[in-house]
Amino acid sequence: MHKWLFGLAVAALVIGLVDIQAPVGSRAAMEGGFLLLAAAALTVAGAVAWWTGTRRCPSCAERVKRAATKCRHCGASLV
């Protein structure tokens, strides 16, 4: 899920940067500003989704999925 959120954030950022270059006060500039704010919100949502879906391995401290029973980095048991 976090990959989708980060992808949408990148799309909103690119479109927002293009639109914000329109003349001040125009509708396109306002939409560009809104899209930049949306990109920031989607980035935060993606980070939260990634963070809550993972945990740290007690042996190597790498991030692994919460449902994992074995670390994919060092092979340590997580149960």
N, CA, C and O atoms as a printed pandas DataFrame, in Angstrom:
     atom_number atom_name residue_name chain_id  residue_number  x_coord  y_coord  z_coord
0              1         N          MET        A               1    0.814   -1.187    0.000
1              2        CA          MET        A               1    0.000    0.000    0.000
2              3         C          MET        A               1    0.862    1.257    0.000
3              4         O          MET        A               1    0.521    2.250   -0.643
4              5         N          HIS        A               2    1.983    1.211    0.725
5              6        CA          HIS        A               2    2.807    2.411    0.790
6              7         C          HIS        A               2    3.407    2.764   -0.567
7              8         O          HIS        A               2    3.666    3.937   -0.840
8              9         N          LYS        A               3    3.632    1.764   -1.420
9             10        CA          LYS        A               3    4.173    2.060   -2.755
10            11         C          LYS        A               3    3.170    2.858   -3.577
11            12         O          LYS        A               3    3.551    3.764   -4.318
12            13         N          TRP        A               4    1.888    2.522   -3.449
13            14        CA          TRP        A               4    0.847    3.277   -4.160
14            15         C          TRP        A               4    0.789    4.716   -3.660
15            16         O          TRP        A               4    0.668    5.650   -4.452
16            17         N          LEU        A               5    0.875    4.888   -2.355
17            18        CA          LEU        A               5    0.812    6.236   -1.793
18            19         C          LEU        A               5    2.008    7.072   -2.230
19            20         O          LEU        A               5    1.856    8.249   -2.555
20            21         N          PHE        A               6    3.196    6.472   -2.240
21            22        CA          PHE        A               6    4.368    7.205   -2.687
22            23         C          PHE        A               6    4.279    7.522   -4.183
23            24         O          PHE        A               6    4.707    8.593   -4.613
24            25         N          GLY        A               7    3.734    6.610   -4.968
25            26        CA          GLY        A               7    3.546    6.869   -6.397
26            27         C          GLY        A               7    2.587    8.013   -6.648
27            28         O          GLY        A               7    2.843    8.870   -7.493
28            29         N          LEU        A               8    1.480    8.029   -5.917
29            30        CA          LEU        A               8    0.533    9.138   -6.048
30            31         C          LEU        A               8    1.160   10.451   -5.599
31            32         O          LEU        A               8    0.886   11.500   -6.182
32            33         N          ALA        A               9    1.996   10.404   -4.571
33            34        CA          ALA        A               9    2.670   11.607   -4.087
34            35         C          ALA        A               9    3.602   12.171   -5.158
35            36         O          ALA        A               9    3.658   13.384   -5.357
36            37         N          VAL        A              10    4.328   11.301   -5.842
37            38        CA          VAL        A              10    5.228   11.759   -6.900
38            39         C          VAL        A              10    4.434   12.371   -8.047
39            40         O          VAL        A              10    4.812   13.415   -8.578
40            41         N          ALA        A              11    3.332   11.724   -8.429
41            42        CA          ALA        A              11    2.498   12.268   -9.502
42            43         C          ALA        A              11    1.929   13.632   -9.117
43            44         O          ALA        A              11    1.946   14.558   -9.927
44            45         N          ALA        A              12    1.427   13.765   -7.893
45            46        CA          ALA        A              12    0.886   15.049   -7.436
46            47         C          ALA        A              12    1.974   16.106   -7.386
47            48         O          ALA        A              12    1.719   17.267   -7.704
48            49         N          LEU        A              13    3.177   15.729   -6.994
49            50        CA          LEU        A              13    4.288   16.678   -6.926
50            51         C          LEU        A              13    4.651   17.189   -8.313
51            52         O          LEU        A              13    4.826   18.393   -8.504
52            53         N          VAL        A              14    4.763   16.291   -9.274
53            54        CA          VAL        A              14    5.139   16.689  -10.635
54            55         C          VAL        A              14    4.074   17.596  -11.247
55            56         O          VAL        A              14    4.395   18.652  -11.791
56            57         N          ILE        A              15    2.821   17.192  -11.160
57            58        CA          ILE        A              15    1.742   18.011  -11.733
58            59         C          ILE        A              15    1.642   19.338  -10.989
59            60         O          ILE        A              15    1.421   20.380  -11.607
60            61         N          GLY        A              16    1.803   19.309   -9.665
61            62        CA          GLY        A              16    1.736   20.532   -8.876
62            63         C          GLY        A              16    2.836   21.504   -9.234
63            64         O          GLY        A              16    2.599   22.709   -9.306
64            65         N          LEU        A              17    4.051   20.994   -9.463
65            66        CA          LEU        A              17    5.162   21.877   -9.839
66            67         C          LEU        A              17    4.951   22.507  -11.210
67            68         O          LEU        A              17    5.352   23.648  -11.439
68            69         N          VAL        A              18    4.329   21.775  -12.114
69            70        CA          VAL        A              18    4.033   22.335  -13.433
70            71         C          VAL        A              18    2.936   23.393  -13.326
71            72         O          VAL        A              18    3.050   24.469  -13.914
72            73         N          ASP        A              19    1.873   23.090  -12.576
73            74        CA          ASP        A              19    0.749   24.021  -12.462
74            75         C          ASP        A              19    1.091   25.274  -11.672
75            76         O          ASP        A              19    0.550   26.344  -11.954
76            77         N          ILE        A              20    1.967   25.167  -10.700
77            78        CA          ILE        A              20    2.245   26.314   -9.846
78            79         C          ILE        A              20    3.025   27.396  -10.589
79            80         O          ILE        A              20    3.140   28.517  -10.092
80            81         N          GLN        A              21    3.557   27.087  -11.756
81            82        CA          GLN        A              21    4.283   28.073  -12.546
82            83         C          GLN        A              21    3.350   28.973  -13.352
83            84         O          GLN        A              21    3.815   29.868  -14.058
84            85         N          ALA        A              22    2.062   28.749  -13.259
85            86        CA          ALA        A              22    1.078   29.590  -13.944
86            87         C          ALA        A              22    1.050   30.971  -13.287
87            88         O          ALA        A              22    1.551   31.139  -12.175
88            89         N          PRO        A              23    0.470   31.955  -13.968
89            90        CA          PRO        A              23    0.397   33.306  -13.389
90            91         C          PRO        A              23   -0.290   33.299  -12.019
91            92         O          PRO        A              23   -1.224   32.534  -11.776
92            93         N          VAL        A              24    0.196   34.164  -11.140
93            94        CA          VAL        A              24   -0.325   34.251   -9.774
94            95         C          VAL        A              24   -1.810   34.584   -9.804
95            96         O          VAL        A              24   -2.248   35.460  -10.550
96            97         N          GLY        A              25   -2.570   33.881   -8.992
97            98        CA          GLY        A              25   -4.007   34.115   -8.901
98            99         C          GLY        A              25   -4.840   33.310   -9.878
99           100         O          GLY        A              25   -6.068   33.308   -9.790
100          101         N          SER        A              26   -4.194   32.630  -10.805
101          102        CA          SER        A              26   -4.961   31.831  -11.767
102          103         C          SER        A              26   -5.406   30.529  -11.117
103          104         O          SER        A              26   -4.877   30.114  -10.086
104          105         N          ARG        A              27   -6.377   29.906  -11.735
105          106        CA          ARG        A              27   -6.893   28.652  -11.200
106          107         C          ARG        A              27   -5.825   27.558  -11.221
107          108         O          ARG        A              27   -5.739   26.752  -10.294
108          109         N          ALA        A              28   -5.010   27.532  -12.281
109          110        CA          ALA        A              28   -3.964   26.516  -12.392
110          111         C          ALA        A              28   -2.947   26.662  -11.262
111          112         O          ALA        A              28   -2.476   25.658  -10.727
112          113         N          ALA        A              29   -2.603   27.890  -10.894
113          114        CA          ALA        A              29   -1.648   28.103   -9.804
114          115         C          ALA        A              29   -2.232   27.635   -8.473
115          116         O          ALA        A              29   -1.524   27.057   -7.649
116          117         N          MET        A              30   -3.523   27.885   -8.266
117          118        CA          MET        A              30   -4.174   27.437   -7.038
118          119         C          MET        A              30   -4.227   25.911   -6.984
119          120         O          MET        A              30   -3.990   25.311   -5.936
120          121         N          GLU        A              31   -4.540   25.291   -8.121
121          122        CA          GLU        A              31   -4.568   23.832   -8.172
122          123         C          GLU        A              31   -3.173   23.260   -7.945
123          124         O          GLU        A              31   -3.024   22.220   -7.305
124          125         N          GLY        A              32   -2.150   23.938   -8.469
125          126        CA          GLY        A              32   -0.780   23.491   -8.262
126          127         C          GLY        A              32   -0.403   23.517   -6.785
127          128         O          GLY        A              32    0.236   22.593   -6.282
128          129         N          GLY        A              33   -0.800   24.577   -6.098
129          130        CA          GLY        A              33   -0.536   24.661   -4.671
130          131         C          GLY        A              33   -1.249   23.564   -3.904
131          132         O          GLY        A              33   -0.685   22.969   -2.986
132          133         N          PHE        A              34   -2.494   23.299   -4.284
133          134        CA          PHE        A              34   -3.249   22.221   -3.642
134          135         C          PHE        A              34   -2.578   20.872   -3.876
135          136         O          PHE        A              34   -2.495   20.049   -2.964
136          137         N          LEU        A              35   -2.103   20.647   -5.091
137          138        CA          LEU        A              35   -1.457   19.370   -5.399
138          139         C          LEU        A              35   -0.142   19.211   -4.628
139          140         O          LEU        A              35    0.222   18.098   -4.249
140          141         N          LEU        A              36    0.566   20.314   -4.395
141          142        CA          LEU        A              36    1.784   20.219   -3.597
142          143         C          LEU        A              36    1.459   19.838   -2.157
143          144         O          LEU        A              36    2.176   19.045   -1.546
144          145         N          LEU        A              37    0.383   20.399   -1.615
145          146        CA          LEU        A              37   -0.052   20.013   -0.273
146          147         C          LEU        A              37   -0.504   18.553   -0.242
147          148         O          LEU        A              37   -0.226   17.832    0.716
148          149         N          ALA        A              38   -1.200   18.124   -1.289
149          150        CA          ALA        A              38   -1.644   16.733   -1.369
150          151         C          ALA        A              38   -0.443   15.795   -1.455
151          152         O          ALA        A              38   -0.464   14.710   -0.873
152          153         N          ALA        A              39    0.596   16.198   -2.171
153          154        CA          ALA        A              39    1.803   15.376   -2.277
154          155         C          ALA        A              39    2.449   15.195   -0.906
155          156         O          ALA        A              39    2.908   14.104   -0.570
156          157         N          ALA        A              40    2.483   16.259   -0.126
157          158        CA          ALA        A              40    3.055   16.168    1.214
158          159         C          ALA        A              40    2.228   15.228    2.091
159          160         O          ALA        A              40    2.783   14.407    2.821
160          161         N          ALA        A              41    0.913   15.346    2.020
161          162        CA          ALA        A              41    0.036   14.489    2.823
162          163         C          ALA        A              41    0.168   13.021    2.405
163          164         O          ALA        A              41    0.193   12.135    3.259
164          165         N          LEU        A              42    0.252   12.762    1.106
165          166        CA          LEU        A              42    0.400   11.384    0.632
166          167         C          LEU        A              42    1.743   10.794    1.046
167          168         O          LEU        A              42    1.838    9.600    1.331
168          169         N          THR        A              43    2.776   11.623    1.078
169          170        CA          THR        A              43    4.087   11.153    1.509
170          171         C          THR        A              43    4.051   10.739    2.982
171          172         O          THR        A              43    4.594    9.699    3.354
172          173         N          VAL        A              44    3.417   11.547    3.800
173          174        CA          VAL        A              44    3.294   11.218    5.219
174          175         C          VAL        A              44    2.467    9.945    5.395
175          176         O          VAL        A              44    2.828    9.074    6.187
176          177         N          ALA        A              45    1.360    9.835    4.661
177          178        CA          ALA        A              45    0.514    8.637    4.760
178          179         C          ALA        A              45    1.280    7.394    4.315
179          180         O          ALA        A              45    1.139    6.331    4.920
180          181         N          GLY        A              46    2.080    7.517    3.274
181          182        CA          GLY        A              46    2.886    6.387    2.817
182          183         C          GLY        A              46    3.925    5.975    3.838
183          184         O          GLY        A              46    4.162    4.784    4.041
184          185         N          ALA        A              47    4.548    6.953    4.484
185          186        CA          ALA        A              47    5.546    6.653    5.507
186          187         C          ALA        A              47    4.904    5.950    6.702
187          188         O          ALA        A              47    5.479    5.013    7.256
188          189         N          VAL        A              48    3.720    6.400    7.096
189          190        CA          VAL        A              48    3.019    5.764    8.212
190          191         C          VAL        A              48    2.621    4.337    7.842
191          192         O          VAL        A              48    2.761    3.424    8.655
192          193         N          ALA        A              49    2.126    4.140    6.620
193          194        CA          ALA        A              49    1.736    2.794    6.179
194          195         C          ALA        A              49    2.948    1.864    6.152
195          196         O          ALA        A              49    2.844    0.699    6.538
196          197         N          TRP        A              50    4.091    2.370    5.702
197          198        CA          TRP        A              50    5.298    1.548    5.671
198          199         C          TRP        A              50    5.755    1.233    7.086
199          200         O          TRP        A              50    6.088    0.087    7.388
200          201         N          TRP        A              51    5.776    2.243    7.961
201          202        CA          TRP        A              51    6.285    2.069    9.316
202          203         C          TRP        A              51    5.440    1.086   10.126
203          204         O          TRP        A              51    5.979    0.262   10.864
204          205         N          THR        A              52    4.113    1.174    9.985
205          206        CA          THR        A              52    3.248    0.301   10.775
206          207         C          THR        A              52    3.225   -1.126   10.236
207          208         O          THR        A              52    2.824   -2.041   10.955
208          209         N          GLY        A              53    3.641   -1.336    9.003
209          210        CA          GLY        A              53    3.639   -2.675    8.424
210          211         C          GLY        A              53    4.931   -3.430    8.634
211          212         O          GLY        A              53    5.058   -4.572    8.194
212          213         N          THR        A              54    5.904   -2.807    9.305
213          214        CA          THR        A              54    7.202   -3.447    9.497
214          215         C          THR        A              54    7.641   -3.351   10.957
215          216         O          THR        A              54    7.054   -2.618   11.753
216          217         N          ARG        A              55    8.677   -4.102   11.284
217          218        CA          ARG        A              55    9.301   -4.023   12.610
218          219         C          ARG        A              55   10.795   -4.266   12.419
219          220         O          ARG        A              55   11.226   -4.665   11.337
220          221         N          ARG        A              56   11.573   -4.031   13.444
221          222        CA          ARG        A              56   13.024   -4.217   13.371
222          223         C          ARG        A              56   13.411   -5.624   13.826
223          224         O          ARG        A              56   12.855   -6.156   14.787
224          225         N          CYS        A              57   14.359   -6.205   13.128
225          226        CA          CYS        A              57   14.926   -7.489   13.532
226          227         C          CYS        A              57   15.783   -7.250   14.772
227          228         O          CYS        A              57   16.586   -6.317   14.786
228          229         N          PRO        A              58   15.632   -8.069   15.812
229          230        CA          PRO        A              58   16.437   -7.861   17.021
230          231         C          PRO        A              58   17.928   -8.162   16.823
231          232         O          PRO        A              58   18.758   -7.708   17.610
232          233         N          SER        A              59   18.269   -8.915   15.789
233          234        CA          SER        A              59   19.674   -9.273   15.569
234          235         C          SER        A              59   20.420   -8.252   14.712
235          236         O          SER        A              59   21.522   -7.826   15.058
236          237         N          CYS        A              60   19.808   -7.862   13.587
237          238        CA          CYS        A              60   20.526   -6.981   12.653
238          239         C          CYS        A              60   19.916   -5.587   12.540
239          240         O          CYS        A              60   20.499   -4.718   11.892
240          241         N          ALA        A              61   18.757   -5.354   13.156
241          242        CA          ALA        A              61   18.077   -4.052   13.181
242          243         C          ALA        A              61   17.543   -3.604   11.818
243          244         O          ALA        A              61   17.216   -2.430   11.646
244          245         N          GLU        A              62   17.450   -4.508   10.859
245          246        CA          GLU        A              62   16.846   -4.173    9.565
246          247         C          GLU        A              62   15.333   -4.259    9.671
247          248         O          GLU        A              62   14.821   -4.996   10.513
248          249         N          ARG        A              63   14.602   -3.519    8.833
249          250        CA          ARG        A              63   13.146   -3.546    8.830
250          251         C          ARG        A              63   12.666   -4.810    8.110
251          252         O          ARG        A              63   13.123   -5.112    7.008
252          253         N          VAL        A              64   11.741   -5.547    8.738
253          254        CA          VAL        A              64   11.124   -6.737    8.146
254          255         C          VAL        A              64    9.611   -6.644    8.354
255          256         O          VAL        A              64    9.146   -5.908    9.224
256          257         N          LYS        A              65    8.856   -7.380    7.565
257          258        CA          LYS        A              65    7.396   -7.366    7.698
258          259         C          LYS        A              65    6.981   -7.904    9.061
259          260         O          LYS        A              65    7.648   -8.765    9.636
260          261         N          ARG        A              66    5.871   -7.383    9.564
261          262        CA          ARG        A              66    5.388   -7.807   10.886
262          263         C          ARG        A              66    5.063   -9.297   10.932
263          264         O          ARG        A              66    5.253   -9.935   11.967
264          265         N          ALA        A              67    4.581   -9.855    9.839
265          266        CA          ALA        A              67    4.176  -11.257    9.812
266          267         C          ALA        A              67    5.361  -12.215    9.624
267          268         O          ALA        A              67    5.182  -13.432    9.677
268          269         N          ALA        A              68    6.547  -11.684    9.408
269          270        CA          ALA        A              68    7.716  -12.534    9.147
270          271         C          ALA        A              68    8.091  -13.340   10.395
271          272         O          ALA        A              68    7.995  -12.853   11.521
272          273         N          THR        A              69    8.520  -14.582   10.165
273          274        CA          THR        A              69    8.993  -15.421   11.267
274          275         C          THR        A              69   10.507  -15.580   11.223
275          276         O          THR        A              69   11.117  -16.058   12.179
276          277         N          LYS        A              70   11.119  -15.171   10.091
277          278        CA          LYS        A              70   12.555  -15.275    9.911
278          279         C          LYS        A              70   13.028  -14.022    9.175
279          280         O          LYS        A              70   12.411  -13.601    8.197
280          281         N          CYS        A              71   14.115  -13.435    9.647
281          282        CA          CYS        A              71   14.656  -12.227    9.019
282          283         C          CYS        A              71   15.231  -12.566    7.646
283          284         O          CYS        A              71   15.995  -13.522    7.512
284          285         N          ARG        A              72   14.873  -11.795    6.639
285          286        CA          ARG        A              72   15.383  -12.059    5.302
286          287         C          ARG        A              72   16.808  -11.534    5.117
287          288         O          ARG        A              72   17.469  -11.868    4.133
288          289         N          HIS        A              73   17.280  -10.721    6.050
289          290        CA          HIS        A              73   18.625  -10.150    5.938
290          291         C          HIS        A              73   19.678  -11.021    6.613
291          292         O          HIS        A              73   20.730  -11.294    6.035
292          293         N          CYS        A              74   19.387  -11.459    7.852
293          294        CA          CYS        A              74   20.391  -12.217    8.603
294          295         C          CYS        A              74   19.959  -13.654    8.898
295          296         O          CYS        A              74   20.777  -14.468    9.327
296          297         N          GLY        A              75   18.680  -13.974    8.673
297          298        CA          GLY        A              75   18.201  -15.328    8.899
298          299         C          GLY        A              75   17.813  -15.635   10.339
299          300         O          GLY        A              75   17.504  -16.782   10.659
300          301         N          ALA        A              76   17.822  -14.634   11.212
301          302        CA          ALA        A              76   17.474  -14.853   12.617
302          303         C          ALA        A              76   15.985  -15.148   12.762
303          304         O          ALA        A              76   15.168  -14.656   11.983
304          305         N          SER        A              77   15.645  -15.943   13.749
305          306        CA          SER        A              77   14.247  -16.259   14.030
306          307         C          SER        A              77   13.595  -15.068   14.717
307          308         O          SER        A              77   14.193  -14.456   15.601
308          309         N          LEU        A              78   12.369  -14.736   14.314
309          310        CA          LEU        A              78   11.672  -13.573   14.855
310          311         C          LEU        A              78   10.525  -13.955   15.784
311          312         O          LEU        A              78    9.784  -13.083   16.238
312          313         N          VAL        A              79   10.369  -15.237   16.072
313          314        CA          VAL        A              79    9.280  -15.668   16.948
314          315         C          VAL        A              79    9.723  -15.828   18.383
315          316         O          VAL        A              79    8.917  -16.186   19.242
